Structures are given as structure tokens and as C-alpha cells.
Amino acid sequence: MIELQRFTPLSEEAEMGAEEYLSISSDDSGDESDGPAPRCTIRCNECKSRNSFRVHAAFWLLGLCNNFGYVIMLSAAHDILKDEETNAESRNDTATTAAPGVTSAYPSTTGNYSASNRSCDQLECNAESTATVLLADILPTLLIKITAPYFMHRIPFNVRVALCVLSAIASYVLVAFAHVIALSYLGVVFASVGAGLGEITFLSLTAHYTATTVSYWSSGTGAAGAVGAWAYALLRLGLSSRNTLLVCNVIPVLMAVSYWGILPKVPSVVRYDVSDDALLDRNNDPNHTESDSNVPDDGGDPSAPQTSVLPRRTKKTKKKKPPGSSANMTLREKLSLLPPLLKYMVPLFFVYYAEYVINQGLYELMIWRGCIFLKPGGQYRWFQATYQIGVFISRSSVQILPFKRIWILSLLQVANVGLLFAETYWHIFPTIAISFVVIFYEGLLGGGCYVNAFSRIRKEVEPRYCEFSLGLASVADSFGITMAGATAIPLHNSLCKVLQAT
């Protein structure tokens, strides 16, 4: 059994040195070397500050871009289903006109209320719950997260990022031009593949940089929810759902720019070396001493100059990896990491299970039936937007307000399910404003649990196990979302029958 012991983090200077691999020597011990070197020290500090900003900005943007498509598909779930129902009704009307007396495959009454025949006090239910979109949006992600930690280290990071970019573009185009529900779901699946691959890739990538990068990644993913949901809601005020999705193709382009243009590269990252036509595999421990490392054999003197920026690889040089690194850990070692991670994974599962039962099982039925300023479709979109604002704020708060007892957050989220179920069934809130407040609070709980769980893993797990542990722990939230989707579908359908009868 491998124990995950708390380790003392490296100093900020040592960590920054690991991520910048500058060829300028510096003495952190405070001893003065022979000869003046103030210019070198100043330049070194300026480079560290500049690279630190680039690292943080890049991870924030990568988090934003990675989760943007996932959020857009959930925000558009109501519109996707309504558009397909409208297309089906249109085809039905055409078939009925062309061949009177012939029964169409699309019945004229499906139990839904269209905009033309629905009064202000009638409940509008989609024939399919928005949870079906959720399942299409999360099942591929779950499959990737379950399997990827055991083989993903063999794929270079730049190849993974390219797949994320292409999957995101394919998702927007497919859903925008889809005329049948199956093609829309295929587009959602592509969004899920890109988001799942991106999350496990970029979370693992944070292990090669300073511990603070996890908080910037988490803040970016929270921003994706807020920016994505609000952008979709605002763009839909003037654009069709198709044009809105096509505009969103700027996000995959921004992801590519963030990774290849903004993020400083480090020698510990697995990448493809075109000049050598080989995969350069380097472990994520900044203190390692491999034969192909760029640190010379100087007896361990940290102030010794580094004469090359990248390590040189020759035919005689053989790659070595330290025991326990994610690149050469055995399956038994990897499985032994699971029990110590359960204290993070169990709360993640329950907090995401509860909030997505709410989001995809209850939001659509929490619609206020009176003739208020928001139509039913608009209410659903603004519920999603309000939830994502809460997620963004809490995911950005770990540096200011860290929270260790994350199991409390999961219990509070489960209590939210009961509260909002009561609102859906008995309408206990006197005004829609209270619904928005509770939904905002729901987002705070979910985002807070996510960022605090992964921040603690990044800080407390031994460096050689950190990359794998971050990827493995990310399975918990996806599994919770999947179970929530399976629960939300029968819940939605049962409530629809009861509420439409009242």
C-alpha cells in the first residue's frame, strides 16, 4: 500500500526554477559569489515574474476553454430538444399535408405545449428530459477519465491538446447544423470527449508547475461556466441557436493559442521532439538527476551554471525514470493510490450528484408558470447562468478562503436537492428571486468542493504520485454527474406527469 504523505512544498524560487529551466545561474543561499552579478539577478527575477504570469494566465485560459463547450451544451439543452421537436412537428405537418389520412411517425400531440397553444399557467415539458443531453455530455468524459490514467502518459501533451481542439470544433459544427436529434447528440458527445480529455490532461499538467496553478485552472473552469452560460443567454437574445454555436468556435482557437503560444514549456513534460523524431519522456520531480537531464553532474551544487536549456539525447543515452513516477508505475501501484484518495473523491461524487439532479432534473420544472418577464426557455437559461456565477466565484476563492472539511459541502448540496424538490412540487417560494438565490448558493457549494479537493491533492500528495492522483480523482465528479443524469430522467418524467395534471 502506497501512503500519500504530506510533503513540504519547494520554495517559490525553486519551483519557478523548475518551470523556467533558465540557463542563468543564481545563488539562493544568500552567499555572494566572486565578481558583481546584480544584472544577472535582476534579469533572472524579471524572467521568473514574467513566466509566472504567463503560467497562471495560460492555465486560467485553458480551464475556461476546456469547460466552455460542456457548459454551452448544457445551457443549450432546452433549445436543442425544442428545436428537434419543432423540426419533427414540421416534418409531421408536411407528411400530413402530402398524404392525408396517412398516420405519421410523429404524432401531432406529444404531451408538450407549444408556444402557440400554451397559456401562461400551463407547464411546458420536453418529451425528453435535458438530462439526456447531460448523459451524452458526460458519459464519454467518464469513460476517458476511468481509462486514461493508465495509458495517457504515453501520449505527448501536444497531441492530447490537438485532439481537444478538434473535438470542440466538431461539436459546435455538428450541433449547429444537425437536423435530427441523433446528430445533435453526436455533437454533444464530441464536446464531452474534448472536455474529458482536456480535464485529465491539464490537471496532470499542473503537476509540472507550481502548486498555485491548480487554483488558476479551477478558476478558469469556473469562469467557463459563468462566461459560457451568460454568453449563450445573451447571444440568444439576437442570434439563432445555430449562429450562437458557430460563434463559439473562437474558443477552441483560444485554447490552442493558450497552450502553444502563452504557456512556457518545461523539460519534464512529455512532448514530441520533431528534430529527434522521438518521444522525450521526463519525470515530474524537479529534483531528479537523470543521465539525460540538463543539470550537470556538479556534486549537487544548486548554484552551478546550466549550460544548456534543453537536455541532449544521444544514441548511447538511455532514458531512466525514478521508481514511482506515473510513467513507469505498475498497475498494482496505481490501484493502491485509490483508497487514500477516497476522502476527496467521495465528497466530490455526492456534491456533483446532488447538483446535477437539480440542474437537469428540476430546473426545467421549476419554471414559474405565471406571465412574468422571462419565458420558460429564458428562465432555464438564466437559472444555468446564475448557477455558473456561483461556481466561478467559489472556484476562484481557494487562495483567499481554503476549506478543508469538504464533506460538509456535499451534505449541504444534498439538502439543496430536498429544498428545490419541494419548490418544484409545492411551489413554496413566494417569488422567483428566491429561486435564483438558492441556485447561486448551489453553485457556490459545487465549485468550492471541486477547487478545495484538487488543491489539497496537489499540495499533500507526494510529487511523484501527484500527476496520476489528480487524474484519478477527477473520475469522482464525472461519475457523480453520470449517476445524476440516470436519476434525473425518471425524476423529470414522473414530475412532468404529476404537474401537468394539476
N, C-alpha and C positions, 0 to 999 in steps of 0.2 A: 504494500500500500504506500503510495506516494503522498506525503503530507505537504499541504500548502502552507508554508510557514511565512509569517510576515518578515519582510526584509527591509533593511534600511535603504531608502532611495539614494541614488547618487546625488551628489551636489549638482546644482543647476549648471555650473560650468562644465562639469564632467559630462552631464547629459547632453548639453549643447555641443560639446566637442564630439560626442558620438554621432550626432546627427549632421554635423557640418564637415567632419573629417578634413579640417583645414590643414594645409601644409605649413602653416606658420607655427613655430614653437612658442610656447608660453609657459611661465613658471607660476603655478597656482599656490606654491608653498609659501610665497612671500619673500624668498631669498633672492637677492639681486645677483644677476649674472654679470660677467665681465663685459664692460662696454655698455654704452647707453642703448636702450631699446624702447623708448617711450612711443615712437611712431608705430612700431610693430604691435605694441599692446593696444594702442588706440584703434588701429585698423582691425585687430582681432575682435575687440569688443564691439566695434561697429558692425562687423560681419555677423557676429552672434546675434545682435539685436535685430538686424535686418532679416536674417534667416529665421529667427524665432517668429517674427511677424508673418513671414511667408508660410511657415509651417502651420501656424494657427489659422491663418486666413484660408489656406488650402483645405484643411480638414473641415472647417466650417462650411465651405462651399461644397465639398464632397458630400457632407451629410445632407445639406439642402438638396442637391441634385439627385442623390440616391433615393430619397424617400418621396420626392416630388411626384413622380408618376404613380406611386402607390396611393398617395393621398388624392390625387386627381381622379383616379378610377373610383375611389370610394365616394368622393364628392359628386361625381357624375353618375353614380349608380342609379339613382332615381331617374335621371334623364335617359340613361342607356335603356333601361327597361321600358320607360314610357315611349321612347322613340320606336323601339321594336314593336310594341303593342300597336302604335299608330300605323306603322308600316303593315302589320298584319291585318288591321282593320281596313286599310286602304286596299290591300290585295283582295280581301274578302268582298268589299264593295264592288271591285272591278269584276271579280268572278261571278257575283250575283247578277250584275247588270248584263254580262256577256251571255250567261246561261241561266235564265230564270227557271226556278223550280229545282235547280241542282243544289244539293247541300254542300256548303263549303267546308273545308278543313278548319276554317277559322270561324267559330260561332259568333254571331252578331252580339251576343251578350255573354260576357266572360265574368260577370260579377264585379267588374270595375265600373267606376263612374267617370265618364269623360268630362272634359271641361264644359261641353255644351249642355249636358243633361244633369249636371251635378249642382244641387243647391248649396248654399253656404253651410248648411248643417248636416250634409251627408259626408260620410267618411270615405276617402279615396284610398283604395288598397290596390297595389300592384298584384297581378296574378302570381308573380314570383317575388319573394322577399329580396330586398337588397343584400341579404346575407348570401345569396347565390353568387353575387359579384364578389363578395368578401372571400368566399371559398376559392373562387377562381383566382383571386388576388393573393391568396396566402398558401394554398396547398403546394404549388411549385417551390415557393420560398422555404417551406418546412422541409420538403424533400432535399433541397440543396443544403440546408443547414445541418440536417441529420447526417448526410453522407460526406459533405465537403471537408470537414476537419481531418478526415482520414486519407485524403488524396490531394487536397487543394495545394499543399506545399510544393507539389511537383510542377505546378503551372506558374509561370512567371507573372508577376503582378501586372505588367503592362498588357499581357494577353487577357487577363481577367477584366481589366478596366475597359479594354476594347469591346469585349463581349457585353459588358454592362451598357455601354453607349449604344451599341447596335440594337440590343434588346429594347431599350427605351424608345428609340426612334420607331422601331417596328410596331410597338404597342400603340403609340399615338396614331400612326397612319392607319393601322388595321381598324381600330375602333372608330376613327373619323369616317372612314369610307365603308364601313360594314352596313349591309342591308339585311342581314339575318342575325339572329341572336347568337348563333354558334360562332360566327366570325368575330362578333364583339367580345365574346368570352375568350377567344383565342388571343385577341389583342390584350386583354387583361392578364392572361397567362404570361405573355411576353413581359409585361410590366412587372409581374411577380418574379420572374426569373432574373430580370435585371436588378431588382431591389434586393432579392435574397443573396445573389452572388455579390452584389456591392457591399451589403452589410457585413458579411463574413470576411470579405476582402479588406475593407477599410478598417474594421475593428482589429483585425490581425495586424494591419499595417501600423496601427498606433503603438504596438509593442516595440517598434524600431525607433520611436521618437520619445520625447519626454512624456511623463505621466499626465501632464495637463492637456495633451492632445485629445484624450478621451472626452474631456468636458467640452472642448470646442466641437468635436464630432457630434456629441449628443445635442449641443445647442443648435447645430446646423440641421440635424434631423427634426428637432422641434420646430425650427423655422420653416422647414419644408411643409409641415402641417399647416402652420399659420399662413404662409405665403401661398401654398397650393390651394387651400380651401377658399381663402379670400380672393385670390386671383381668379379662380374659377367662378365664384359667385359674382364678382364684379364684371368679368368679361362676358358672362352670360346675359348681363343687362343690355349689351349692344350687339353681341355676336351669337350665331347659332352654336350648338354644341359641337358640330363638326369643325367649324373655323376656330373655336376655342381650343380644341385638342391639337389642331395643326400649329397654332401659335406656340404651344407648349414644347415644340421641337427645339426651341432655343436652349432648353435645359440640358439635354444630353451634350450639346456643343459646349456649354459652360463646364460640364463635368470633365470633358476632355482637356479643356484649357486649364482647369484647376490642377489636374494630375500631371500633365506633361509640361505645362508652362509655368505654374506657380510653385508647386511643392518641390523643395530641394530633395535631391536623391541622396540616399545613404548607401554605403557599401554592404550593409547587412541585409539588404532587400534582394530577394530572388528576382533576377531580371534576365533578359535575353541580350547577350553581347553579340552584335552583328559582326564585328571585326574578328571575333574568335570563333563564331558560329557554335557557341556552346552556352549552356546554362551556367551562370555563375551563382553558386549557392553559398550564402554566408549566414552564419548563425546570428541570432539577435542579441547576443550578450556583448556589450561594448568592451568587456574586459578580456575577451578571448584572445588567444595567441596561436593562430593557425600559421601553417607554413606559407600560405598564400595571402596572408594579411599584409596590409600596408604599414603595419607597425614593425619597425626593425628590431632585431634581437640586440637590445641595448642593456640587458640586465634589469629591465623593468623600470628604467628611469623615465618618469612621465614627462620630463622636460626635454627629452631628446628630440631633435628635429625629425620631422617626417618628410622624406624627400620625394614621395610620390602621392598623388591624390587618389588614384585607384590602384588596387593590387594587380600585380603582374602574374599571369598564369603561363606556365611553360609546360611542355610535354612531360617533364620529369616531376613537375609539382603535382602532388595528389591531394585532392580535397579531403579535409578532415572535419568532422563535426563533433562537438563535445557531447558526451553522454547526456541524454535527457532533452536535447533540443528537439523542436517539433519536427524537424526534417528527418530525424532517424529514430524517433521514439517507436517502440513496438506497440502493437495493438493492446497488449496487456497493460502497458504503462499508461496509454491514453485512457483506457476504460477505468483505471484506478484513480484518475483525476475526477471522475464524476461524483462520488459521494461527498468530498469536501466542498464541491460547488453547489450542492443542493440547497444550502442556506441562502443562496442568491437566486437559484432557479425556481424554487417553489413559490416565493412571493411574486416573481415575475410572471409565472404561469397564472396565478389567481388574479392578479391585478389586470392582466390583459384579457383573461377570460371574462371577467365581470364587465369591463368597459366596452368590449365588443358585442356582448349580449345586449348592452344598452344601445350602442351605436347602430347596429344593424338589425336588431330585433324590436326595439322600442321607438327609436327616433321617428320612423315613418308613421307610427301610430300615435305619437304624442302631438300630432298636428292639431292646432286649435281650429275647431270647426266653424266658429263664428266668422263673419265677414270682416276680418281685420286687415291691416295694411299689407300683410305678407300672404301670398298664395301658398297652398300646400307644398308645392315644389320648392318655393323660395324659403319656406320655413325649414325644410330638411337641409338645404344647402347652408343656411345660416346657423343651424344647430351644429353642423360639422365644422363650420368656420370658428364658432365660439369655443368648441372643444379643443381645436388645434391651437388657439391662442393660449389656453391654459397649459397645454403640453409644451409649447415653446418657452413660456416663462419658467416652468419648473425644470425643464431640461437645461436651462441656462443658469441655474441657481446653485449648482453644486460647489462652486468656488466660494460663494457667499454663505450658503446655508446647507452644509452637508448633513445628511440624516442617516444614521446607522441602522436603526430598527425598521428596516423596510417592510417587515411583515405587518406592521401596523397599517401601512398604506394599502396593502392588499385587503385587509379586513374592512377598512373604511370604504374601499371600492365595492366590495361585495354588498355592504349596507346600501350603497347607492342604487344597486340593482333593485332592491326592495322598494326604495323610495320612488324611483321613477316608474316601476311597475304599477305602484299604487296611483301615481299621477295618470298613467295611461288608462287604467281600468276605471278609476273612480273620479278622476279629474279633481284632485284635492288642492291644486294651486289656483288661487284666485285670479292670477294674471300670468301671461306668457313670460313676463320678465323674470319670474322666479324660476321658470324652466331654464332660461338662459344662464342664470346664476349657478344653478346646480350642475349644469353641463360644463360650465367653466371650471367649477370645483372638481368635477370628474377628470378633466384634462390635467389639472394640477397633480392629482394623485398618480395618474398613469405615468406622466413624464418624470415625476420625482422618483418613483420606484426604479424606472429604467436607468436614469443617469447615475443614481447613487449605487445601484448594483454593479454596473460596469466600472465605475470609478473605483470602487473598493477592490474589485478583482484586479484592476490594473496596478493598484498600489500594494496589495497584500500578497499576491501570488508571486512565487519566485520567477525571476526574469526568464529562465529557460522554459518554463511552462506557460508563460503569460499568453503568447500568441495563440496556442491551441485552446487554452482555457476561455479566452474571450470569444472565440468562435463557437465553442461547445455551449457556453452559457446562453448564447443568442438563440439556441433552439427553444428555450423555455417560453419566450414570449410568442414565438410563431406557433408553437403547439397550443398555447392558450387561445390564440386567435382562431386557430382551426377548430378547436372544440366549441368555441363561442359561435362560429358560423353554423356548425351542426346543430347547436341548441337553438339558435335564433330562427331558423327556418320553420320548425314546427311551432315555436312560440308565436311567431308572426302570423302564421296561418290560422292558429286557434283563436288568437285575439281578433283577427280580422272578422271571422265568422260571428263571434260574440258581439263585437262592437257595431258591426253593420246591421245586426238585428235589433239594436237598441235605438 
